[in-house]
Amino acid sequence: MLSTLTSKGQVTIPQALRRQLGLATGQAVEFALSNDATCIMLRPAPSARHSSQKGFGMVKVSGPHVAADWDAAQLLKP
């Protein structure tokens, strides 16, 4: 399989390889270089955005995200 490196350092992973690795759009991937620097290894990685260890976004809020009494702009309204 052949791919071309862009001026931004980007490479398209061929579709057959994406299917084989089970990669989807937006999927995080991890790169590693072999010890003798002759091979780049690629594998799926957990996305930092979807990590439950971060905790961000785990609680769903139906109302305003900031309580009115905590919002400085609300205090300025007459």
C-alpha positions in Angstrom: 0.0 0.0 0.0 1.2 3.4 -0.9 0.3 6.9 0.5 1.8 10.4 0.0 2.9 12.7 2.8 1.4 16.2 2.6 3.2 19.5 3.4 1.4 19.4 6.8 2.9 16.0 7.6 -0.5 14.2 7.0 -0.8 10.8 5.5 -4.0 9.1 4.4 -4.4 5.6 5.8 -5.6 3.3 3.0 -9.2 2.2 3.3 -8.3 -1.5 3.4 -6.0 -0.9 6.3 -8.6 1.2 8.1 -11.1 -1.6 7.8 -8.6 -4.2 9.0 -7.7 -2.1 12.1 -11.4 -1.2 12.7 -10.7 2.5 12.5 -13.5 5.0 12.2 -13.7 8.7 11.4 -12.4 10.7 14.4 -10.8 7.6 15.9 -7.6 8.3 17.9 -4.5 6.4 16.7 -1.2 5.8 18.3 2.1 5.7 16.4 5.3 4.0 17.6 8.7 3.6 15.9 10.4 0.2 15.9 13.7 -0.1 17.8 15.8 -0.1 14.6 13.7 2.8 13.1 12.8 0.8 10.0 9.1 0.5 10.8 6.3 2.8 12.0 3.6 0.9 14.0 0.0 2.2 14.0 -2.8 1.0 16.3 -6.2 2.3 17.5 -6.0 4.2 20.8 -8.6 5.4 23.2 -9.6 9.0 22.4 -8.6 11.6 25.1 -11.9 13.3 24.4 -13.9 10.2 25.3 -11.8 9.2 28.3 -14.0 8.5 31.4 -10.9 9.4 33.5 -11.2 13.0 32.5 -14.8 13.2 33.8 -15.7 16.2 31.6 -19.1 15.9 30.0 -20.2 12.9 32.0 -23.0 14.8 33.8 -25.8 15.9 31.4 -27.4 19.2 32.3 -30.8 20.2 30.9 -30.8 23.9 32.1 -28.1 26.6 31.9 -24.6 25.3 32.3 -23.7 28.1 34.8 -25.9 29.0 37.7 -27.2 32.6 37.4 -25.8 33.6 40.7 -22.3 32.5 39.6 -22.4 34.3 36.3 -20.8 37.8 36.6 -22.7 39.0 33.5 -26.0 38.3 35.2 -25.0 40.6 38.1 -24.5 43.5 35.7 -28.1 43.4 34.4 -30.4 46.1 35.9 
